[in-house]
Amino acid sequence: MTHPDSHQPYRHYSPTPRGLFHPTGPLPSGRQDPDRLPVRPRSPSTEQNWLGTLGLVLGVMAFPVALDVSSLMGFLLGLAAMLFSSLGKIRANNLTADNRSMSSAGLLLGGTTVLLTVILYLVAQS
């Protein structure tokens, strides 16, 4: 493979996060290209993963509680699931946690439960 600006072959290749390869090191002109500088990946801390996990657990608990036991308890559990999942998602976006999908699932379950309890309450009142 050759550099687009010259006919000199690339000397070094390093894998990128997507599995593609890109050249590293100086350009043929001798200056550094910012896209080719080696980057140290940020490793997410596992200290703040509990927010997304708690949001998912509360979301899983809230759904059957809303259907079976009490709509108020399901509503409150759904709100708590949405709160903790939102905080977990913020932490995952800031790379201080690595469980973004768990936070998303907890947010979806919590929101569905809150919506379901409101609908069940309105149906029961009419």
TIVO-2410 file (N, C-alpha, C; in nm, 3 decimals):
# residues 126
REC num residu      c1      c2      c3 atome chaine
REC   1      M   0.086  -0.117   0.000     N      A
REC   1      M   0.000   0.000   0.000    CA      A
REC   1      M   0.089   0.123   0.000     C      A
REC   2      T   0.050   0.223  -0.074     N      A
REC   2      T   0.130   0.344  -0.084    CA      A
REC   2      T   0.054   0.463  -0.030     C      A
REC   3      H   0.128   0.563   0.010     N      A
REC   3      H   0.068   0.688   0.059    CA      A
REC   3      H   0.003   0.759  -0.059     C      A
REC   4      P  -0.116   0.820  -0.038     N      A
REC   4      P  -0.185   0.886  -0.149    CA      A
REC   4      P  -0.104   0.999  -0.213     C      A
REC   5      D  -0.015   1.063  -0.137     N      A
REC   5      D   0.061   1.177  -0.191    CA      A
REC   5      D   0.191   1.135  -0.256     C      A
REC   6      S   0.232   1.012  -0.237     N      A
REC   6      S   0.360   0.969  -0.295    CA      A
REC   6      S   0.350   0.822  -0.333     C      A
REC   7      H   0.456   0.773  -0.388     N      A
REC   7      H   0.459   0.633  -0.428    CA      A
REC   7      H   0.540   0.549  -0.330     C      A
REC   8      Q   0.569   0.605  -0.213     N      A
REC   8      Q   0.644   0.530  -0.113    CA      A
REC   8      Q   0.548   0.443  -0.033     C      A
REC   9      P   0.586   0.320  -0.007     N      A
REC   9      P   0.495   0.233   0.070    CA      A
REC   9      P   0.493   0.273   0.218     C      A
REC  10      Y   0.380   0.247   0.282     N      A
REC  10      Y   0.372   0.268   0.426    CA      A
REC  10      Y   0.463   0.169   0.496     C      A
REC  11      R   0.519   0.210   0.606     N      A
REC  11      R   0.607   0.121   0.680    CA      A
REC  11      R   0.538   0.052   0.796     C      A
REC  12      H   0.450   0.124   0.865     N      A
REC  12      H   0.390   0.070   0.986    CA      A
REC  12      H   0.238   0.077   0.977     C      A
REC  13      Y   0.176  -0.027   1.026     N      A
REC  13      Y   0.031  -0.028   1.036    CA      A
REC  13      Y  -0.007  -0.065   1.178     C      A
REC  14      S  -0.112  -0.005   1.229     N      A
REC  14      S  -0.160  -0.041   1.361    CA      A
REC  14      S  -0.311  -0.056   1.354     C      A
REC  15      P  -0.367  -0.151   1.428     N      A
REC  15      P  -0.512  -0.170   1.421    CA      A
REC  15      P  -0.585  -0.055   1.489     C      A
REC  16      T  -0.698  -0.016   1.433     N      A
REC  16      T  -0.784   0.084   1.492    CA      A
REC  16      T  -0.896   0.014   1.565     C      A
REC  17      P  -0.976   0.084   1.645     N      A
REC  17      P  -1.083   0.018   1.719    CA      A
REC  17      P  -1.184  -0.053   1.631     C      A
REC  18      R  -1.200  -0.011   1.506     N      A
REC  18      R  -1.297  -0.075   1.418    CA      A
REC  18      R  -1.238  -0.194   1.344     C      A
REC  19      G  -1.113  -0.225   1.367     N      A
REC  19      G  -1.052  -0.338   1.300    CA      A
REC  19      G  -0.985  -0.301   1.169     C      A
REC  20      L  -0.993  -0.174   1.129     N      A
REC  20      L  -0.927  -0.130   1.007    CA      A
REC  20      L  -0.781  -0.101   1.037     C      A
REC  21      F  -0.704  -0.076   0.936     N      A
REC  21      F  -0.565  -0.043   0.957    CA      A
REC  21      F  -0.537   0.096   0.904     C      A
REC  22      H  -0.456   0.170   0.976     N      A
REC  22      H  -0.415   0.301   0.930    CA      A
REC  22      H  -0.269   0.318   0.962     C      A
REC  23      P  -0.199   0.399   0.884     N      A
REC  23      P  -0.056   0.417   0.906    CA      A
REC  23      P  -0.028   0.502   1.029     C      A
REC  24      T   0.079   0.473   1.096     N      A
REC  24      T   0.123   0.555   1.208    CA      A
REC  24      T   0.259   0.615   1.173     C      A
REC  25      G   0.299   0.710   1.252     N      A
REC  25      G   0.431   0.769   1.231    CA      A
REC  25      G   0.424   0.894   1.147     C      A
REC  26      P   0.540   0.945   1.110     N      A
REC  26      P   0.543   1.071   1.038    CA      A
REC  26      P   0.495   1.056   0.894     C      A
REC  27      L   0.446   1.165   0.839     N      A
REC  27      L   0.410   1.170   0.698    CA      A
REC  27      L   0.538   1.170   0.616     C      A
REC  28      P   0.529   1.141   0.486     N      A
REC  28      P   0.649   1.147   0.403    CA      A
REC  28      P   0.715   1.285   0.406     C      A
REC  29      S   0.638   1.390   0.434     N      A
REC  29      S   0.697   1.524   0.441    CA      A
REC  29      S   0.773   1.547   0.571     C      A
REC  30      G   0.761   1.455   0.669     N      A
REC  30      G   0.835   1.466   0.793    CA      A
REC  30      G   0.754   1.522   0.908     C      A
REC  31      R   0.636   1.580   0.884     N      A
REC  31      R   0.556   1.634   0.993    CA      A
REC  31      R   0.457   1.528   1.042     C      A
REC  32      Q   0.409   1.547   1.162     N      A
REC  32      Q   0.315   1.452   1.222    CA      A
REC  32      Q   0.172   1.488   1.184     C      A
REC  33      D   0.096   1.390   1.144     N      A
REC  33      D  -0.047   1.407   1.118    CA      A
REC  33      D  -0.121   1.371   1.246     C      A
REC  34      P  -0.211   1.458   1.297     N      A
REC  34      P  -0.280   1.427   1.422    CA      A
REC  34      P  -0.361   1.299   1.417     C      A
REC  35      D  -0.408   1.260   1.299     N      A
REC  35      D  -0.484   1.136   1.288    CA      A
REC  35      D  -0.396   1.013   1.300     C      A
REC  36      R  -0.267   1.030   1.285     N      A
REC  36      R  -0.176   0.917   1.289    CA      A
REC  36      R  -0.098   0.907   1.420     C      A
REC  37      L  -0.120   1.000   1.511     N      A
REC  37      L  -0.049   0.994   1.638    CA      A
REC  37      L  -0.100   0.878   1.720     C      A
REC  38      P  -0.013   0.807   1.789     N      A
REC  38      P  -0.061   0.698   1.872    CA      A
REC  38      P  -0.146   0.752   1.988     C      A
REC  39      V  -0.257   0.689   2.012     N      A
REC  39      V  -0.351   0.733   2.115    CA      A
REC  39      V  -0.362   0.624   2.220     C      A
REC  40      R  -0.350   0.664   2.345     N      A
REC  40      R  -0.367   0.569   2.454    CA      A
REC  40      R  -0.515   0.560   2.486     C      A
REC  41      P  -0.575   0.441   2.473     N      A
REC  41      P  -0.718   0.431   2.501    CA      A
REC  41      P  -0.748   0.454   2.647     C      A
REC  42      R  -0.861   0.521   2.672     N      A
REC  42      R  -0.904   0.546   2.810    CA      A
REC  42      R  -0.975   0.421   2.860     C      A
REC  43      S  -0.931   0.371   2.971     N      A
REC  43      S  -0.997   0.254   3.026    CA      A
REC  43      S  -1.105   0.299   3.123     C      A
REC  44      P  -1.228   0.252   3.103     N      A
REC  44      P  -1.336   0.294   3.193    CA      A
REC  44      P  -1.319   0.234   3.332     C      A
REC  45      S  -1.353   0.312   3.430     N      A
REC  45      S  -1.348   0.266   3.568    CA      A
REC  45      S  -1.473   0.186   3.598     C      A
REC  46      T  -1.459   0.080   3.673     N      A
REC  46      T  -1.575  -0.002   3.707    CA      A
REC  46      T  -1.637   0.042   3.838     C      A
REC  47      E  -1.589   0.151   3.897     N      A
REC  47      E  -1.641   0.195   4.026    CA      A
REC  47      E  -1.783   0.249   4.015     C      A
REC  48      Q  -1.824   0.298   3.901     N      A
REC  48      Q  -1.954   0.363   3.889    CA      A
REC  48      Q  -2.051   0.283   3.803     C      A
REC  49      N  -2.026   0.154   3.784     N      A
REC  49      N  -2.116   0.069   3.709    CA      A
REC  49      N  -2.243   0.037   3.785     C      A
REC  50      W  -2.245   0.062   3.914     N      A
REC  50      W  -2.359   0.024   3.995    CA      A
REC  50      W  -2.484   0.103   3.959     C      A
REC  51      L  -2.470   0.222   3.903     N      A
REC  51      L  -2.587   0.303   3.868    CA      A
REC  51      L  -2.669   0.238   3.756     C      A
REC  52      G  -2.604   0.197   3.650     N      A
REC  52      G  -2.675   0.131   3.541    CA      A
REC  52      G  -2.731  -0.003   3.581     C      A
REC  53      T  -2.655  -0.076   3.661     N      A
REC  53      T  -2.701  -0.207   3.707    CA      A
REC  53      T  -2.822  -0.193   3.798     C      A
REC  54      L  -2.818  -0.098   3.889     N      A
REC  54      L  -2.932  -0.074   3.978    CA      A
REC  54      L  -3.054  -0.029   3.898     C      A
REC  55      G  -3.035   0.055   3.798     N      A
REC  55      G  -3.145   0.098   3.714    CA      A
REC  55      G  -3.210  -0.018   3.641     C      A
REC  56      L  -3.129  -0.111   3.591     N      A
REC  56      L  -3.184  -0.228   3.523    CA      A
REC  56      L  -3.258  -0.319   3.620     C      A
REC  57      V  -3.202  -0.342   3.737     N      A
REC  57      V  -3.268  -0.427   3.838    CA      A
REC  57      V  -3.401  -0.366   3.880     C      A
REC  58      L  -3.402  -0.236   3.905     N      A
REC  58      L  -3.528  -0.170   3.943    CA      A
REC  58      L  -3.630  -0.174   3.830     C      A
REC  59      G  -3.584  -0.159   3.707     N      A
REC  59      G  -3.675  -0.168   3.594    CA      A
REC  59      G  -3.736  -0.306   3.578     C      A
REC  60      V  -3.655  -0.409   3.599     N      A
REC  60      V  -3.705  -0.547   3.591    CA      A
REC  60      V  -3.803  -0.574   3.705     C      A
REC  61      M  -3.774  -0.521   3.823     N      A
REC  61      M  -3.866  -0.541   3.937    CA      A
REC  61      M  -3.994  -0.460   3.921     C      A
REC  62      A  -3.986  -0.343   3.862     N      A
REC  62      A  -4.101  -0.253   3.855    CA      A
REC  62      A  -4.211  -0.305   3.764     C      A
REC  63      F  -4.175  -0.371   3.656     N      A
REC  63      F  -4.275  -0.411   3.558    CA      A
REC  63      F  -4.376  -0.511   3.615     C      A
REC  64      P  -4.334  -0.623   3.674     N      A
REC  64      P  -4.435  -0.714   3.729    CA      A
REC  64      P  -4.507  -0.657   3.851     C      A
REC  65      V  -4.438  -0.573   3.929     N      A
REC  65      V  -4.503  -0.512   4.045    CA      A
REC  65      V  -4.616  -0.421   3.999     C      A
REC  66      A  -4.595  -0.348   3.891     N      A
REC  66      A  -4.699  -0.259   3.839    CA      A
REC  66      A  -4.820  -0.338   3.790     C      A
REC  67      L  -4.798  -0.455   3.734     N      A
REC  67      L  -4.907  -0.536   3.683    CA      A
REC  67      L  -4.981  -0.613   3.791     C      A
REC  68      D  -4.911  -0.654   3.894     N      A
REC  68      D  -4.967  -0.750   3.989    CA      A
REC  68      D  -5.003  -0.690   4.124     C      A
REC  69      V  -4.912  -0.618   4.185     N      A
REC  69      V  -4.928  -0.579   4.325    CA      A
REC  69      V  -4.997  -0.444   4.339     C      A
REC  70      S  -4.928  -0.339   4.302     N      A
REC  70      S  -4.979  -0.205   4.327    CA      A
REC  70      S  -4.925  -0.111   4.220     C      A
REC  71      S  -5.013  -0.031   4.165     N      A
REC  71      S  -4.968   0.060   4.061    CA      A
REC  71      S  -4.880   0.172   4.118     C      A
REC  72      L  -4.906   0.215   4.243     N      A
REC  72      L  -4.823   0.319   4.303    CA      A
REC  72      L  -4.680   0.269   4.324     C      A
REC  73      M  -4.666   0.148   4.376     N      A
REC  73      M  -4.532   0.092   4.399    CA      A
REC  73      M  -4.459   0.072   4.265     C      A
REC  74      G  -4.530   0.024   4.165     N      A
REC  74      G  -4.469   0.008   4.032    CA      A
REC  74      G  -4.429   0.141   3.972     C      A
REC  75      F  -4.513   0.243   3.992     N      A
REC  75      F  -4.482   0.377   3.943    CA      A
REC  75      F  -4.355   0.431   4.007     C      A
REC  76      L  -4.343   0.416   4.139     N      A
REC  76      L  -4.225   0.465   4.211    CA      A
REC  76      L  -4.099   0.388   4.172     C      A
REC  77      L  -4.112   0.256   4.158     N      A
REC  77      L  -3.996   0.177   4.114    CA      A
REC  77      L  -3.955   0.214   3.972     C      A
REC  78      G  -4.054   0.242   3.886     N      A
REC  78      G  -4.023   0.284   3.749    CA      A
REC  78      G  -3.952   0.418   3.745     C      A
REC  79      L  -3.996   0.511   3.829     N      A
REC  79      L  -3.927   0.641   3.836    CA      A
REC  79      L  -3.784   0.625   3.887     C      A
REC  80      A  -3.765   0.541   3.988     N      A
REC  80      A  -3.630   0.517   4.040    CA      A
REC  80      A  -3.543   0.451   3.934     C      A
REC  81      A  -3.600   0.358   3.858     N      A
REC  81      A  -3.525   0.292   3.751    CA      A
REC  81      A  -3.482   0.394   3.646     C      A
REC  82      M  -3.574   0.484   3.612     N      A
REC  82      M  -3.539   0.587   3.513    CA      A
REC  82      M  -3.430   0.680   3.565     C      A
REC  83      L  -3.438   0.717   3.691     N      A
REC  83      L  -3.338   0.805   3.750    CA      A
REC  83      L  -3.199   0.741   3.750     C      A
REC  84      F  -3.189   0.620   3.805     N      A
REC  84      F  -3.058   0.555   3.814    CA      A
REC  84      F  -3.003   0.517   3.676     C      A
REC  85      S  -3.092   0.478   3.585     N      A
REC  85      S  -3.046   0.445   3.451    CA      A
REC  85      S  -2.997   0.568   3.377     C      A
REC  86      S  -3.062   0.681   3.396     N      A
REC  86      S  -3.015   0.806   3.333    CA      A
REC  86      S  -2.879   0.846   3.387     C      A
REC  87      L  -2.861   0.834   3.517     N      A
REC  87      L  -2.730   0.865   3.576    CA      A
REC  87      L  -2.623   0.768   3.526     C      A
REC  88      G  -2.659   0.639   3.514     N      A
REC  88      G  -2.566   0.540   3.460    CA      A
REC  88      G  -2.529   0.568   3.316     C      A
REC  89      K  -2.625   0.614   3.238     N      A
REC  89      K  -2.598   0.646   3.098    CA      A
REC  89      K  -2.507   0.767   3.087     C      A
REC  90      I  -2.527   0.865   3.173     N      A
REC  90      I  -2.437   0.982   3.175    CA      A
REC  90      I  -2.295   0.939   3.209     C      A
REC  91      R  -2.282   0.851   3.309     N      A
REC  91      R  -2.148   0.803   3.346    CA      A
REC  91      R  -2.085   0.724   3.232     C      A
REC  92      A  -2.165   0.644   3.161     N      A
REC  92      A  -2.111   0.567   3.049    CA      A
REC  92      A  -2.067   0.660   2.935     C      A
REC  93      N  -2.143   0.766   2.911     N      A
REC  93      N  -2.103   0.863   2.808    CA      A
REC  93      N  -1.976   0.936   2.845     C      A
REC  94      N  -1.952   0.955   2.974     N      A
REC  94      N  -1.830   1.021   3.021    CA      A
REC  94      N  -1.714   0.925   3.036     C      A
REC  95      L  -1.734   0.798   2.999     N      A
REC  95      L  -1.633   0.692   3.007    CA      A
REC  95      L  -1.588   0.663   3.149     C      A
REC  96      T  -1.675   0.684   3.247     N      A
REC  96      T  -1.643   0.644   3.384    CA      A
REC  96      T  -1.716   0.515   3.420     C      A
REC  97      A  -1.795   0.462   3.327     N      A
REC  97      A  -1.861   0.333   3.343    CA      A
REC  97      A  -1.867   0.268   3.205     C      A
REC  98      D  -1.884   0.139   3.203     N      A
REC  98      D  -1.883   0.069   3.074    CA      A
REC  98      D  -2.008  -0.017   3.051     C      A
REC  99      N  -2.119   0.018   3.115     N      A
REC  99      N  -2.241  -0.061   3.098    CA      A
REC  99      N  -2.354   0.025   3.042     C      A
REC 100      R  -2.329   0.088   2.931     N      A
REC 100      R  -2.428   0.176   2.868    CA      A
REC 100      R  -2.553   0.100   2.826     C      A
REC 101      S  -2.539  -0.022   2.777     N      A
REC 101      S  -2.656  -0.096   2.731    CA      A
REC 101      S  -2.745  -0.138   2.849     C      A
REC 102      M  -2.686  -0.167   2.963     N      A
REC 102      M  -2.767  -0.197   3.081    CA      A
REC 102      M  -2.846  -0.073   3.124     C      A
REC 103      S  -2.784   0.042   3.118     N      A
REC 103      S  -2.853   0.166   3.152    CA      A
REC 103      S  -2.967   0.194   3.055     C      A
REC 104      S  -2.943   0.169   2.928     N      A
REC 104      S  -3.048   0.191   2.828    CA      A
REC 104      S  -3.166   0.097   2.851     C      A
REC 105      A  -3.137  -0.028   2.883     N      A
REC 105      A  -3.244  -0.125   2.909    CA      A
REC 105      A  -3.323  -0.086   3.034     C      A
REC 106      G  -3.255  -0.041   3.138     N      A
REC 106      G  -3.323   0.003   3.259    CA      A
REC 106      G  -3.409   0.125   3.234     C      A
REC 107      L  -3.361   0.217   3.152     N      A
REC 107      L  -3.438   0.336   3.117    CA      A
REC 107      L  -3.562   0.298   3.037     C      A
REC 108      L  -3.549   0.205   2.946     N      A
REC 108      L  -3.663   0.159   2.867    CA      A
REC 108      L  -3.766   0.089   2.955     C      A
REC 109      L  -3.721   0.000   3.041     N      A
REC 109      L  -3.814  -0.070   3.130    CA      A
REC 109      L  -3.881   0.025   3.229     C      A
REC 110      G  -3.806   0.116   3.287     N      A
REC 110      G  -3.863   0.212   3.381    CA      A
REC 110      G  -3.965   0.303   3.314     C      A
REC 111      G  -3.933   0.353   3.195     N      A
REC 111      G  -4.027   0.438   3.123    CA      A
REC 111      G  -4.153   0.364   3.082     C      A
REC 112      T  -4.137   0.240   3.039     N      A
REC 112      T  -4.253   0.159   3.003    CA      A
REC 112      T  -4.341   0.133   3.124     C      A
REC 113      T  -4.281   0.108   3.237     N      A
REC 113      T  -4.357   0.083   3.359    CA      A
REC 113      T  -4.434   0.206   3.403     C      A
REC 114      V  -4.368   0.321   3.400     N      A
REC 114      V  -4.435   0.446   3.438    CA      A
REC 114      V  -4.554   0.472   3.344     C      A
REC 115      L  -4.532   0.456   3.215     N      A
REC 115      L  -4.640   0.475   3.119    CA      A
REC 115      L  -4.754   0.374   3.141     C      A
REC 116      L  -4.718   0.250   3.168     N      A
REC 116      L  -4.818   0.147   3.192    CA      A
REC 116      L  -4.900   0.174   3.317     C      A
REC 117      T  -4.835   0.218   3.423     N      A
REC 117      T  -4.910   0.245   3.546    CA      A
REC 117      T  -5.005   0.364   3.530     C      A
REC 118      V  -4.964   0.464   3.455     N      A
REC 118      V  -5.052   0.578   3.430    CA      A
REC 118      V  -5.174   0.532   3.349     C      A
REC 119      I  -5.151   0.450   3.247     N      A
REC 119      I  -5.263   0.399   3.166    CA      A
REC 119      I  -5.356   0.313   3.250     C      A
REC 120      L  -5.299   0.224   3.332     N      A
REC 120      L  -5.383   0.138   3.417    CA      A
REC 120      L  -5.463   0.220   3.518     C      A
REC 121      Y  -5.402   0.325   3.570     N      A
REC 121      Y  -5.473   0.411   3.665    CA      A
REC 121      Y  -5.589   0.483   3.597     C      A
REC 122      L  -5.566   0.535   3.478     N      A
REC 122      L  -5.671   0.605   3.406    CA      A
REC 122      L  -5.784   0.511   3.364     C      A
REC 123      V  -5.752   0.389   3.327     N      A
REC 123      V  -5.853   0.291   3.291    CA      A
REC 123      V  -5.934   0.253   3.414     C      A
REC 124      A  -5.869   0.239   3.528     N      A
REC 124      A  -5.938   0.202   3.652    CA      A
REC 124      A  -6.032   0.313   3.700     C      A
REC 125      Q  -5.997   0.438   3.672     N      A
REC 125      Q  -6.079   0.551   3.716    CA      A
REC 125      Q  -6.203   0.572   3.628     C      A
REC 126      S  -6.199   0.522   3.508     N      A
REC 126      S  -6.313   0.544   3.420    CA      A
REC 126      S  -6.415   0.431   3.423     C      A
***
